[in-house]
Amino acid sequence: MNAKQAAGYRAAEWVEDGMIVGLGTGSTAYYAIEKIGLRVAEGLKIKAIATSKASEELAAKYDIPLIKSSEVKRLDIAIDGADEVDPDMALIKGGGGALLREKLVAINSDRFIVIADIGKMVARLGQFKLPIEIVPFCYEWTLEQLRNRYDIDFAMRMRDGGLYVTDNGNYIADAAFGSIEFPAQLSHELKMMTGVVDHGLFVDIAQTVVVGYDDGRTEVIEKKN
């Protein structure tokens, strides 16, 4: 069992009968969904909302019942990965392109559990480029606004020779901040910019982090009050 699988499988143990579950996106969330699916096959009765088309397809493969947001006010639990996790449980997410849906699900869950291999744990956020989701209309102007404000490199994410398009029909600019000393402040600043839909900084959202190690061990870290 590798580190990602260890973390994903451990987090899936928090899921209980009758829960409404948020299913994350990415290589670590894959294992959480897999384990939840195996438990469903054994008789676990839940309903879920997935954060991407890819996760919807994986849930369908394991016969995990999916519902729409109109059918529920809040989720009991959400489990998702992260690209970086700092000591205060602030995160960078969005490497898989699903940051907007992931944040919507996370903030509307009673408990948000982050799963990560030990390599994702950092002293300070920012070595991983920060994904920023922007609207396609006049995206060049939004990109220029970002560059003028922060004077760092912002690269449009590409795929198959063209601009990467999220499940929401938007683009992503990846920002090389290098070191983010005040993630809460940057989070607020970016949200206030016209043309920016959302970004991959998750601040004061996670309550639990499950860290996976290469030898299959896991460590559970809880948010300090």
N, C-alpha and C positions, 0 to 999 in steps of 0.2 A: 504494500500500500504506500503510495507516494504522499508527499506533504499535502497537496491539494485535496486528494481523495480523503485523507485522514480528517482534515478540517471540515470538508463538506459532509462527510458521513457523521461526524460528531454533532454538528449543528442540527442535522435532521432529527436527532433524538429529542429536540425540544418540541417537535410537532406532535400534537395530541388530537385524539378523536374530536370531531366537530369544529376544528379550527378553520378559519379562512386564512390562507397562506399566500404571501407574496414570493414569487419565484424569481430569483435574480438571473443575470446574464453573464456568460463568460466561462472560462475554462475551470474555475474553481466552483462556481455555482452549478456547473454541469453535474458535479458529483453529488451535491446536495439534492438536486432534482432526481438524480438516479436513485439515491437512497430512499427518498420519499416515495418514489415510484415503486420500489421494491416493497416498501411497507404497505402501500396501497394494495398491492397484489396479495399481501398477507392479511388484509382486512381493515387497514386504517381507513377511516372515513373522513375526508376533508374536501374542501373546495379551494380553488387557487386562482390567482391572477398573475399572469406572466408579464415580464418587463420587456419582452422582445418577441419578434416572430420566431426566432430561433428557439427560444425557451418555450414558446407555445407548441412548436413542433415536437420538442423533446417531451413535454408534458403529455401530449397526445400519444406519443410512442409508449409511455408508461401508464396510459389510461388514468391520468390524474384529471379529475373533473375541473374544467375551467369555467369561470363566471365572468360577467361584466361588472364594471365599477358601479353601474346603476342598480345592481342587485344587493349592494352592501355599503354601509357607511364607512366602516374602518376594517382593517385587517388585524387579526390577532398577532401575527408574526410575519416578518419578512427576513429572508436569508439571501445574502448577496456577497460577492467578492469585492475586492478593492485592488487598485494598482499601487497605492501607498497608504500606510496607516501610521500616524504619529502617536506619541505618548498620551495625548489628550483625546485620542480616538477621532481626530479630524482625518478626513480621507481625501484622496484623489481617486476618482472613478471616471469611467467613460472610455477606457481603452478599447472596449468592445463596441462603442458607439451608442449605447443605450442609456446614457446618463439622465436624460429627462424623465423617461418612464421609471427608471430606477429610483430617482429622487422622489417622484410622486408617490410611488409605492412605499418607500422608506418612511416618509414623513406622515403617511396615513396608516401606519402600523403601530400597534401598542408596544411591540418590541422589535427592534431592528438588530439582527445578528450579522456581523461581518465575518466572513471566512477568508483566511489568507495564509499562504505559506510564509515561513519565517523570513524569506527574502523581501517580503513586502513591508516589513516593519522598519520604520526609519526614524531618525532623531528629529528630522524636519522635512516637511513636504517640499516638493518642487523639482527633484531630479527627474521624475517622470513628467513628461510634458502635460500641461493642464488642458484637457479638452474643453472647448467652448462651442456650444451649439448656436449657430446663427441662421437667420432667415436667408433664403436664396435671393430675395429681392434686394438689389443694390448691395450685395454682400461685399463687394470691393470697397464700398464706403465704410462699412462696419469694420472691415479688416484694417483700413487706414486709420480709423478712429482708435482702434486698439493699439496700433503701432505708435501713433502719436502720443497716446496716453502713457504707455509703459516703456517705450523705446527698447523692446526686446524682439526676438524673432517669433513671428506668428506664421505657421505654415498651414495652408489648406490641406486637409486630409484627402488623399487620393485613393482610388480603387479602380482597377481594370482600365487604366488610362484616362479616367475621368474623375470628377469631383465625387467624393464619397457622399452618399445620401442616407440620412438616418431613416428609421422606420416612420418618423414623423414628417419626412419630406424636407428636412433641413440639411445644412452643411455643418461641418466641424472644422474649427481652426484649432490647431494644437500649439500651445504657448510654452516657450522655453523660459520659464521664470528662473529656474536654477535653484533658488532658495526662497521659500515663502515664510517670512517671519511672522506675519499677522494674517492667517488664513480667513478669519472672520471678517476683517476689514476688506480684504480683496474680494471675498464672496459678495459683500454688499455692493462694492463699487461696480463689479461686473454686471450684477443684476440690474443696476440702474441705467445701463447703457442701451440706448435705442438700437435695435437690430440684434441684440443678444437675447436668445431665448432662455438659456440657462447654461450652467457650467458644471464641471466635475468636482468642485469643492463641496464636500459634505461636512458641515461643521455643527457640532452639538446635535447630531441625529442618532448615531449609533449608541446602543447601551451595552453591547457585548461584542467582544472579538474572540474568535476561536482561531488560534494559531496552529498550523500544522507543521510538523518536522519531517525530515526525510526518512527517519526511522519509524514513522507511523505514530509517534507520540502527538498529543495535542495539549495545548495550554489554553485555559479559558480566562479571559481578562474582563472584568466588569467595570463599568463606568463609576468613577468616584463621585459621590454627591458633593 
